[in-house]
Amino acid sequence: MKRVRGYFASLFLARWFVTTFALLALLSVVDSIGAADILPDDSGSLDALKYTLLRLPSLYDRIFMFALFVSLLLTFLSLIRRQELVGFVSMSISPLMQASALIPTVLVVSITSLLIIDQTVPRTVLALESWLGTDAFMEEDAGKPRSLWIADDGTFAEIGSVQGDVLSDVVVYQRDGTGKLSSITYADRARFTGRGWALSDPSGISLDYSDASPLVLWQTEQTPVTLQKLGTSPRNLSLSDQYDLSQLRGSGVRPSTAYLVRFYDRLPMPIIAIGFVFVAVPLMQALGRRQTGDQRLMIGIAIGFGYFIFDGVLKTVAEGGGISLPMAIGLPILLLLGLGIHLNLNAERVK
């Protein structure tokens, strides 16, 4: 069984590398074409290459699970076409045993990918936003309000955009001890000084009939890093940041559930990978002489697309509070595992 496990692992890894590379190459080309309006006017080939490299972790995050499932299907497609699957079955290596042979390798790949995505995506997103501003992720944040709201003791502020340590279109509302508005300060720009945000040429109005001057320094616990995280799509944050921001109240542009949804979306990646193993292995048990496996491959890809569409719809609805978090996260996984168990039981009966 050790040799079988090693053989299955080598077949799967070879197809996973090729599939992942092909999908990343295709998406990078499409993404680079779409970035033509985002890059600076004087940018050259090196800037285009820099953009592509910085986008790779985010693109990998999008295609990883689909690439893994397709790689599993292609692994068994090669076994079918070389008539090797018949040999394994004749040796009493059942679909469950085949799945168990693949699970260790799939777990290593999925856990490693989870760690890579968690560490690289936030860093590359920060680098892109510092370079190109928030327009670098305009399509991903299409439904996000343009302004960022920050609530502190005694003040709350509206920020038009954040780029590095500079804010644009800042409006600071100050409250008195009873919570009523006392003044409003406007500034086109604000720069972080370490003690707060220095407002450039502030102007304002007083609502308590006093002659107080416009606010010059907006003192808040928010730094350029924390504001960048609040303005970033939850999917582009690390697991720790997703969880921390889900506990935040009163600040940001999204409900706290949006961060929890993405936290629990990424965390069970290894479990979903195992579910795909249990679906792919029995599905691809085509043992007839004239079986090429093409039809089963198409069925498998259709199942994969159906899962990702259903999963994406539930999570999008859950981000806005339309359905509960356990249903959005748990239902697709339970259906996937249930389908895998059903297919394996049918394959065992046929055997």
C-alpha positions in Angstrom: 0.0 0.0 0.0 3.0 2.3 0.6 4.0 2.1 -3.1 0.4 2.7 -4.2 0.3 5.8 -1.9 3.5 7.1 -3.4 2.4 6.4 -7.0 -1.0 8.2 -6.5 0.8 11.1 -4.8 3.3 11.5 -7.7 0.5 11.4 -10.3 -1.6 13.9 -8.4 1.2 16.4 -7.7 2.3 16.4 -11.3 -1.2 17.2 -12.5 -1.7 19.7 -9.7 1.4 21.7 -10.7 0.5 21.8 -14.3 -3.2 22.7 -13.7 -2.3 25.4 -11.2 0.3 26.9 -13.5 -2.0 26.9 -16.5 -4.9 28.5 -14.6 -2.6 31.1 -13.0 -1.0 31.9 -16.4 -4.4 32.3 -18.0 -5.9 34.5 -15.2 -2.7 36.6 -15.1 -3.0 37.4 -18.8 -6.7 38.4 -18.4 -5.9 40.3 -15.2 -3.0 42.2 -16.8 -5.2 43.3 -19.7 -7.8 44.6 -17.3 -5.1 46.5 -15.4 -4.2 48.6 -18.4 -6.3 51.5 -17.0 -5.0 51.1 -13.5 -1.3 51.3 -14.1 0.4 54.7 -14.3 0.5 56.3 -17.8 4.3 56.2 -17.8 4.5 52.5 -16.7 6.6 50.1 -18.8 7.1 46.3 -19.0 8.8 46.1 -15.6 5.7 47.8 -14.0 3.4 45.3 -15.7 5.6 42.4 -14.5 5.6 43.9 -10.9 1.8 44.1 -11.0 1.5 40.5 -12.3 3.8 39.2 -9.5 1.9 41.1 -6.8 -1.4 39.7 -8.0 -0.3 36.1 -8.1 -1.1 35.3 -4.5 -4.7 36.7 -4.8 -5.3 34.8 -8.0 -3.9 31.6 -6.4 -6.4 32.1 -3.6 -9.2 32.3 -6.1 -8.3 29.2 -8.1 -6.7 26.8 -5.6 -9.7 24.7 -4.6 -10.9 24.4 -8.2 -7.4 23.5 -9.4 -7.1 20.9 -6.7 -10.4 19.2 -7.7 -9.6 19.2 -11.4 -6.2 17.7 -10.6 -7.9 14.9 -8.8 -10.1 14.2 -11.7 -7.2 14.3 -14.2 -5.2 11.9 -11.9 -7.8 9.2 -12.3 -8.4 10.1 -16.0 -4.8 9.1 -16.6 -5.3 5.9 -14.7 -8.4 5.1 -16.7 -6.7 5.7 -20.1 -3.7 3.6 -19.2 -5.9 0.8 -17.9 -4.2 1.0 -14.6 -7.3 1.6 -12.6 -8.6 -1.9 -13.5 -5.4 -3.3 -12.2 -5.8 -1.5 -8.8 -9.4 -2.7 -8.5 -8.3 -6.3 -9.3 -5.8 -6.1 -6.5 -8.8 -5.3 -4.2 -7.8 -1.7 -3.8 -11.3 -0.2 -3.4 -12.3 3.5 -4.0 -12.1 4.1 -0.2 -8.5 2.7 -0.2 -7.6 4.8 -3.2 -9.0 7.9 -1.5 -7.1 7.1 1.7 -3.9 6.9 -0.4 -4.5 10.4 -1.7 -5.6 12.1 1.4 -2.2 12.7 3.1 -0.8 14.4 0.0 -4.0 16.5 -0.5 -3.9 17.5 3.1 -0.2 18.6 2.9 -1.0 20.6 -0.3 -4.1 22.2 1.1 -2.6 23.1 4.5 0.6 24.5 2.9 -1.5 26.5 0.5 -3.7 27.9 3.3 -0.5 29.1 5.1 1.0 30.6 1.9 -2.3 32.4 1.1 -2.7 33.7 4.7 0.8 35.1 4.8 1.3 36.4 1.2 -2.1 37.8 0.2 -2.3 40.6 2.8 1.3 41.7 2.1 0.9 41.8 -1.7 -2.4 43.6 -1.4 -0.9 46.2 0.9 2.0 46.7 -1.6 -0.5 47.1 -4.5 -2.7 49.6 -2.7 0.4 51.6 -1.6 1.5 51.7 -5.2 -1.8 52.1 -7.1 -4.3 53.1 -4.5 -7.7 51.5 -3.9 -8.4 51.4 -7.6 -6.2 48.3 -7.8 -9.1 46.3 -6.4 -12.0 48.3 -7.8 -13.7 45.2 -9.3 -13.5 43.2 -6.1 -14.9 46.0 -4.0 -17.6 46.9 -6.5 -20.4 46.8 -3.9 -18.4 48.6 -1.2 -19.3 52.2 -0.2 -16.6 54.7 -1.3 -16.2 56.3 2.1 -14.6 54.8 5.2 -16.3 55.5 8.6 -14.3 55.6 11.8 -15.9 55.9 15.3 -13.9 56.9 18.3 -14.7 58.4 21.7 -15.9 61.9 21.1 -15.5 61.8 17.3 -16.5 60.0 14.2 -14.9 60.6 10.8 -15.6 60.0 7.2 -12.6 59.3 4.9 -12.8 59.4 1.1 -9.7 57.3 0.4 -6.6 56.0 2.1 -3.2 55.8 0.4 -0.3 55.1 2.6 -0.1 57.7 5.4 -2.3 60.2 3.5 -6.0 60.5 3.7 -8.2 62.3 1.2 -11.6 64.0 1.6 -11.8 63.9 5.4 -14.8 65.0 7.5 -14.5 64.9 11.3 -17.6 65.2 13.4 -17.0 66.1 17.1 -19.5 65.3 19.8 -20.0 66.9 23.3 -20.4 65.0 26.6 -24.0 64.2 25.9 -23.3 62.7 22.4 -24.6 65.6 20.4 -22.7 67.0 17.5 -20.7 70.1 18.5 -18.7 70.8 15.3 -17.8 69.5 11.8 -14.4 69.9 10.3 -13.5 69.5 6.6 -10.1 68.8 5.0 -9.0 67.8 1.6 -6.1 65.9 3.0 -4.6 64.6 6.2 -1.2 63.1 7.0 -0.3 60.7 9.8 2.2 62.3 12.3 2.5 59.5 14.9 0.3 61.3 17.4 -2.7 61.5 15.0 -3.7 62.9 11.6 -2.8 66.4 10.8 -5.5 68.0 8.7 -4.4 70.2 5.8 -6.1 73.6 5.6 -9.1 72.6 7.7 -12.4 74.5 7.6 -15.5 73.8 9.6 -18.6 74.9 11.4 -19.6 75.0 15.0 -23.0 73.6 16.0 -22.9 74.7 19.7 -22.7 78.5 18.9 -19.1 78.7 20.0 -16.1 80.4 18.3 -14.0 77.2 18.4 -11.4 76.9 15.6 -11.6 74.0 13.2 -9.9 70.8 14.3 -6.2 70.7 13.3 -5.2 67.3 14.6 -7.6 64.4 14.5 -6.4 62.2 17.4 -7.4 58.5 17.0 -6.0 55.1 17.6 -6.3 54.4 13.8 -2.9 54.2 12.0 -2.2 53.9 8.2 -2.0 50.1 8.7 -5.4 49.8 10.5 -7.2 52.1 8.1 -5.8 50.1 5.2 -7.1 46.9 6.7 -10.5 48.4 7.3 -10.7 49.5 3.7 -9.5 46.2 2.2 -11.8 43.4 1.1 -12.1 40.8 3.9 -10.9 38.1 1.6 -7.6 39.9 1.2 -6.8 39.9 4.9 -5.1 37.3 7.1 -7.0 35.0 9.3 -6.0 36.9 12.4 -7.1 40.2 10.9 -10.4 38.8 9.7 -11.2 37.6 13.2 -10.0 40.8 14.9 -12.1 43.0 12.6 -15.1 40.8 13.1 -15.1 41.9 16.7 -14.9 45.6 15.8 -18.0 47.7 16.2 -18.8 51.2 14.8 -16.0 51.5 12.2 -15.4 50.3 8.7 -17.5 49.9 5.6 -18.8 46.4 6.1 -20.8 44.6 8.7 -18.8 42.5 11.1 -20.3 39.3 9.7 -18.5 39.9 6.4 -15.2 39.3 8.2 -16.5 36.2 10.0 -17.8 34.7 6.7 -14.3 35.1 5.1 -12.6 33.8 8.2 -14.7 30.6 8.2 -14.5 30.4 4.4 -10.7 30.0 4.4 -10.2 28.0 7.6 -11.9 24.7 6.5 -9.9 24.5 3.2 -8.3 21.1 4.2 -11.8 19.7 5.1 -13.2 20.8 1.7 -10.2 19.3 0.0 -10.9 15.9 1.6 -14.5 16.3 0.5 -13.3 16.7 -3.1 -11.2 13.5 -2.8 -14.2 11.5 -1.6 -16.2 12.9 -4.6 -13.6 12.5 -7.3 -12.3 9.0 -6.5 -15.6 7.0 -6.8 -16.9 9.3 -9.6 -13.9 8.4 -11.8 -14.2 4.6 -11.3 -14.7 3.8 -15.1 -13.6 0.3 -15.5 -15.0 -0.8 -18.9 -12.7 -1.5 -21.8 -14.2 1.3 -23.9 -14.3 3.8 -21.0 -12.1 6.8 -21.6 -13.3 8.7 -18.6 -14.1 11.9 -20.6 -17.8 11.8 -19.7 -17.1 11.4 -16.0 -14.5 14.2 -16.2 -17.2 16.5 -17.5 -19.6 15.4 -14.8 -17.0 16.1 -12.2 -16.2 19.6 -13.5 -19.9 20.3 -13.6 -20.2 19.2 -9.9 -17.3 21.5 -9.1 -18.8 24.5 -10.8 -22.1 23.8 -9.1 -20.5 23.6 -5.7 -18.5 26.8 -6.1 -21.5 28.8 -7.4 -23.7 27.6 -4.6 -21.0 28.2 -2.0 -20.3 31.7 -3.4 -24.0 32.7 -3.4 -24.5 31.6 0.2 -21.4 33.4 1.4 -22.4 36.6 -0.4 -25.9 36.5 1.1 -24.4 35.8 4.6 -22.0 38.8 4.4 -25.1 41.0 4.3 -26.8 39.1 7.1 -29.3 37.5 4.8 -28.7 34.0 6.2 -27.0 32.6 9.2 -23.2 32.0 9.3 -23.5 28.2 10.1 -25.8 27.7 7.1 -23.5 29.6 4.7 -20.4 27.8 5.8 -21.7 24.4 6.9 -24.3 23.6 4.3 -22.0 23.4 1.2 -19.4 21.4 3.1 -22.1 18.9 4.4 -23.5 18.5 0.9 -20.1 17.9 -0.5 -19.2 15.3 2.1 -22.7 13.7 1.8 -22.2 13.4 -2.0 -18.8 11.8 -1.4 -20.2 9.3 1.1 -23.1 8.5 -1.3 -20.8 7.9 -4.3 -18.4 5.8 -2.2 -21.2 3.6 -0.9 -22.5 3.1 -4.4 -19.0 2.2 -5.7 -18.6 -0.3 -2.9 -21.9 -2.0 -3.7 -21.0 -2.3 -7.4 -17.7 -3.9 -6.3 
